[in-house]
Amino acid sequence: MTSPAAATSTDATAPAKNHYVILDGLRGVASLMVVVFHLFEAHAGGDPQKQIINHGYMAVDFFFLLSGFVIAYAYDERWAGMSQWDFYKRRLVRLQPMIIMGGLIGAALIGFQHFSIFPKLATVPVWQILAVMLLGFVMIPLPPSLEIRGWGEIYPLNGPAWSLFYEYIANILYAVGLRKLSNRALGVLVALAGLAMVHLLVFGARGDLIGGWALDANGVRIGLTRVMFPFFAGVLLMRLGQRIRVKNAFAVCSLLLIAALALPRFGGPALWINGLYEAACVLLLFPLIVAIGAGEKSVDGVAVRTARFFGDLSYPLYITHYPLIYIYTCWVVDQKVGPAQGALVGAGVLVAAVAIAYACLKLYDEPARRWLAGKLLARGR
C-alpha cells in the first residue's frame, strides 16, 4: 500500500501553504480501513469471496491519487528554485524515518510469529533477518530467491512497504521529467495508464487490484499499473483546479470512501464484473472524492480536529501495523478462529496499532524529521 505520508497535503519542510484538511482526514480514514481489512483478511483464508471489508486494498490506489495531487500542489510552482536533489531530500526526510521504524518493529516481532504458518522462518538465521532489515532500510527490494517468509514480499519484515517502493518510483518519474508535461500531454499519459489499469482488471487473472509486492514480472506489472494512473491523475486533477463544494464534505467523502472499500466482491466467478467495479472506483469515484475533499479548506470544529488527528496518524499507522497482523494471522490460522470469535482480539490489535503509531509519531517521527530537515535542508532554505 502507498504511504499515506506521501499524500500529506503540505510538506513540513516547504514554505507554508494552506492545508487541505479534509484530504488529511481522508488519509486517516483510509489507513484505518487498511488495518481493518488486514484483520479480516486473516480469517478469509485467501478466498476473496469470504473477505469482509472486501476492497480494502484499494486504499493503496486512493493513497497514490492523493499523493499525486498533493505533490503537484506542494512542488509544481517551486522548480525554478529547486533542484531534483532538493526534491529527493525532502521526500526522503518525509518518508524514510518511518520506513526504518517499520522495519525495526517487523524485526523485533518476528519471534512471535508461528513457524507453522511461516515454516520458512524456522530455517532463517538471525544474520539473514538483520540483513533483510538493513536492505529494507534503504528500500532495496528482495527477489523471491532471497525472501525469508514465503509470501513473496519484497520487504518481508513489513509487507506494506512495497507501496513505498512504487511511491518513490512515481516521485522520481515526476521529478525527472513528467512534471514538465503540458496538461494535454499529461492527460494522454493518464488516459493510457487508465486503459492499462482497465485491461489488468477486466482481462487479468484475478479481476482485482491485489498485488504489487512481489519482485517478479507479474508483481512489477501490477505495481506499476497501480501507481501510474492514480498518481499522475492526481497531478492532473490538481493542475486542472477541479474542486467541488459540498456541505459536510468530510462526512460525505468519508462515507463514500468507506462504502467503496467495504462493499462485497461482485460477480462471483465472472471476474471481469468485479474488475469493472474496481476500475470505476479508481478511475471515477476516487477522483470525485478528492475533488470534493479539496473543495473545502476552511473547516472547523470536531470535524477538523478529527481530520487532523487521523491525518497525522495515517502514515505511522499504515507503515507499522502489519507486524501485528502477521502475529494475529498466526493465531487465527493456528486456532481456527472465526471473525466473530476473533472480534475482541482484533479490536485489541487495532487499538494497539493506533497506540504504537501515535507513540512513533510523537516520540520518533516528528523529532527525526525536524533533525533531518535541519541537517539536510538548511542550505536549501
Beta strands, then each sheet from edge to edge (+ up, - down):
end
